[in-house]
Amino acid sequence: MAASSDGLVIPAAFKPPVDSRREFIKRELDDEDERIEVGVAIVGGGPAGLACANRLLQLLADEPELLERLGEVPVAVIEKGKACGAHNLSGAMMRPSGLQALFPDLSPSDWPTYGQVAKDAVYWMLSPKRALPLKPTPPPFRNHGNYVVSVAELSRWLAEKAEEAGAYILTETSAHQLLVEDGVVRGIRSGDKGRGKDGEPLGNFEPGTDIKAHATVLAIDLPSGLDCDTGQPLGPACVRADKTVTFVAEKSGFANPDAREYTGEITVADIGCPIQIIEEVRAAGL
Ligand SMILES: Cc1cc2nc3c(=O)[nH]c(=O)nc-3n(C[C@H](O)[C@H](O)[C@H](O)COP(=O)(O)OP(=O)(O)OC[C@H]3O[C@@H](n4cnc5c(N)ncnc54)[C@H](O)[C@@H]3O)c2cc1C
């Protein structure tokens, strides 16, 4: 078992046995009459994908010729859940700035929230009967002015808004492969439906479909394709970002100068991890 000198197990040494180039990239597109064509394919009907669909349709409303060129389905959201929000299970504290910018004409009372945070208090539970208030409130716990939301409800609401604006929302459809031709992403291949637990086709089997798009947006909280231990791309479909936000500390691979081409500017987001732990991890060279 791969372990560092002090016996810690290194997760990166246990990569899953997946040949991502072969398994997740499809290079030959199905014939025109067998595939679906859309303008922009947005994979993932969570807050990011749906915000993208709404904003795109707002921008396209001012560009009628471009909208026309994008075809019958200018913006499609491909979501594997039964409905948008079905796979978003958490409650969340939401900063209002995103929705304010996206829907400047709506007031917060139109948003699907459980109200605004008026006061913060964080307690350290010393025992079942004793709690010590932490003062001042540590920055990651400060939510004054933020809104309490259910991410599932927020997604459902954003999906309704996107549909009203003209998005086509394709649920129960998972993006299984990226369609890549001449090094360019052309869309996605949806996953087969109706397979048994060992992959065998069942009576209700339906093969996946190529969904070809002028532009493809992946909004599924996915890894970028950059190996964070080496700073090297894992394959040809590695995302080139202008900006990367990384939690807690820079990944070791980011020290590789070649990684900058893929990460862009790096910002470390402090999520309240004690600095002592970060320093111990750095000293262990992990
Ligand atoms: C326990 C918990 C607490 C959290 N608390 C907060 C908080 O307080 N404040 C806050 O701002 N954030 C919080 N978050 C984070 C927040 O939920 C995420 O940042 C946010 O949901 C990310 O949005 P997204 O659209 O990028 O991705 P997601 O919400 O993950 O949406 C991705 C969507 O893509 C779909 N999908 C995935 N793969 C495929 C595929 N191959 N094909 C088709 N569809 C696919 C999924 O079904 C999902 O609907 C919390 C998260 C968790 C888990």
The ligand as an SDF file (V2000), in Angstrom:
LIG
                    3D

 53 58  0  0  0  0  0  0  0  0999 V2000
  -24.0050   19.2810    2.5130 C   0  0  0  0  0  0  0  0  0  0  0  0
  -23.7760   20.4790    1.6370 C   0  0  0  0  0  0  0  0  0  0  0  0
  -23.9220   21.7730    2.1490 C   0  0  0  0  0  0  0  0  0  0  0  0
  -23.7340   22.8930    1.3370 C   0  0  0  0  0  0  0  0  0  0  0  0
  -23.8910   24.1440    1.8660 N   0  0  0  0  0  0  0  0  0  0  0  0
  -23.7680   25.2220    1.0750 C   0  0  0  0  0  0  0  0  0  0  0  0
  -24.0050   26.5340    1.5820 C   0  0  0  0  0  0  0  0  0  0  0  0
  -24.3360   26.7300    2.7550 O   0  0  0  0  0  0  0  0  0  0  0  0
  -23.8750   27.5860    0.7290 N   0  0  0  0  0  0  0  0  0  0  0  0
  -23.5190   27.3990   -0.5780 C   0  0  0  0  0  0  0  0  0  0  0  0
  -23.4280   28.3890   -1.3220 O   0  0  0  0  0  0  0  0  0  0  0  0
  -23.2600   26.1780   -1.0840 N   0  0  0  0  0  0  0  0  0  0  0  0
  -23.3860   25.0870   -0.2910 C   0  0  0  0  0  0  0  0  0  0  0  0
  -23.1470   23.8460   -0.7910 N   0  0  0  0  0  0  0  0  0  0  0  0
  -22.6020   23.7310   -2.1270 C   0  0  0  0  0  0  0  0  0  0  0  0
  -23.6500   23.8790   -3.2040 C   0  0  0  0  0  0  0  0  0  0  0  0
  -24.6710   22.9210   -3.0180 O   0  0  0  0  0  0  0  0  0  0  0  0
  -22.9190   23.6230   -4.4990 C   0  0  0  0  0  0  0  0  0  0  0  0
  -21.8420   24.5320   -4.6110 O   0  0  0  0  0  0  0  0  0  0  0  0
  -23.8310   23.8540   -5.6920 C   0  0  0  0  0  0  0  0  0  0  0  0
  -24.9150   22.9540   -5.6450 O   0  0  0  0  0  0  0  0  0  0  0  0
  -23.0080   23.6330   -6.9500 C   0  0  0  0  0  0  0  0  0  0  0  0
  -23.8650   23.8850   -8.0320 O   0  0  0  0  0  0  0  0  0  0  0  0
  -23.5600   23.2380   -9.4410 P   0  0  0  0  0  0  0  0  0  0  0  0
  -24.7180   23.5700  -10.3060 O   0  0  0  0  0  0  0  0  0  0  0  0
  -22.1790   23.5890   -9.8510 O   0  0  0  0  0  0  0  0  0  0  0  0
  -23.4860   21.6520   -9.1990 O   0  0  0  0  0  0  0  0  0  0  0  0
  -24.5820   20.6890   -8.5930 P   0  0  0  0  0  0  0  0  0  0  0  0
  -25.4970   21.3820   -7.6630 O   0  0  0  0  0  0  0  0  0  0  0  0
  -23.8120   19.4940   -8.1430 O   0  0  0  0  0  0  0  0  0  0  0  0
  -25.4500   20.3060   -9.8740 O   0  0  0  0  0  0  0  0  0  0  0  0
  -24.9480   19.4440  -10.8520 C   0  0  0  0  0  0  0  0  0  0  0  0
  -26.1530   18.8090  -11.5500 C   0  0  0  0  0  0  0  0  0  0  0  0
  -25.6300   18.0320  -12.6140 O   0  0  0  0  0  0  0  0  0  0  0  0
  -26.3030   16.7860  -12.6530 C   0  0  0  0  0  0  0  0  0  0  0  0
  -25.3520   15.8530  -13.2530 N   0  0  0  0  0  0  0  0  0  0  0  0
  -24.1870   15.3830  -12.7460 C   0  0  0  0  0  0  0  0  0  0  0  0
  -23.5760   14.5710  -13.6200 N   0  0  0  0  0  0  0  0  0  0  0  0
  -24.3670   14.5620  -14.7210 C   0  0  0  0  0  0  0  0  0  0  0  0
  -24.2720   13.8940  -15.9850 C   0  0  0  0  0  0  0  0  0  0  0  0
  -23.2320   13.1030  -16.3030 N   0  0  0  0  0  0  0  0  0  0  0  0
  -25.2530   14.0960  -16.8880 N   0  0  0  0  0  0  0  0  0  0  0  0
  -26.3310   14.9010  -16.6140 C   0  0  0  0  0  0  0  0  0  0  0  0
  -26.4640   15.5420  -15.4240 N   0  0  0  0  0  0  0  0  0  0  0  0
  -25.4960   15.3780  -14.5080 C   0  0  0  0  0  0  0  0  0  0  0  0
  -26.6290   16.4680  -11.2110 C   0  0  0  0  0  0  0  0  0  0  0  0
  -27.7280   15.5800  -11.1270 O   0  0  0  0  0  0  0  0  0  0  0  0
  -26.9680   17.8750  -10.6580 C   0  0  0  0  0  0  0  0  0  0  0  0
  -28.3270   18.1750  -10.7820 O   0  0  0  0  0  0  0  0  0  0  0  0
  -23.3510   22.7230   -0.0050 C   0  0  0  0  0  0  0  0  0  0  0  0
  -23.2060   21.4110   -0.5330 C   0  0  0  0  0  0  0  0  0  0  0  0
  -23.4270   20.3070    0.2780 C   0  0  0  0  0  0  0  0  0  0  0  0
  -23.2880   18.9160   -0.3310 C   0  0  0  0  0  0  0  0  0  0  0  0
  1  2  1  0
  2  3  1  0
  2 52  2  0
  3  4  2  0
  4  5  1  0
  4 50  1  0
  5  6  2  0
  6  7  1  0
  6 13  1  0
  7  8  2  0
  7  9  1  0
  9 10  1  0
 10 11  2  0
 10 12  1  0
 12 13  2  0
 13 14  1  0
 14 15  1  0
 14 50  1  0
 15 16  1  0
 16 17  1  0
 16 18  1  0
 18 19  1  0
 18 20  1  0
 20 21  1  0
 20 22  1  0
 22 23  1  0
 23 24  1  0
 24 25  2  0
 24 26  1  0
 24 27  1  0
 27 28  1  0
 28 29  2  0
 28 30  1  0
 28 31  1  0
 31 32  1  0
 32 33  1  0
 33 34  1  0
 33 48  1  0
 34 35  1  0
 35 36  1  0
 35 46  1  0
 36 37  1  0
 36 45  1  0
 37 38  2  0
 38 39  1  0
 39 40  1  0
 39 45  2  0
 40 41  1  0
 40 42  2  0
 42 43  1  0
 43 44  2  0
 44 45  1  0
 46 47  1  0
 46 48  1  0
 48 49  1  0
 50 51  2  0
 51 52  1  0
 52 53  1  0
M  END
$$$$
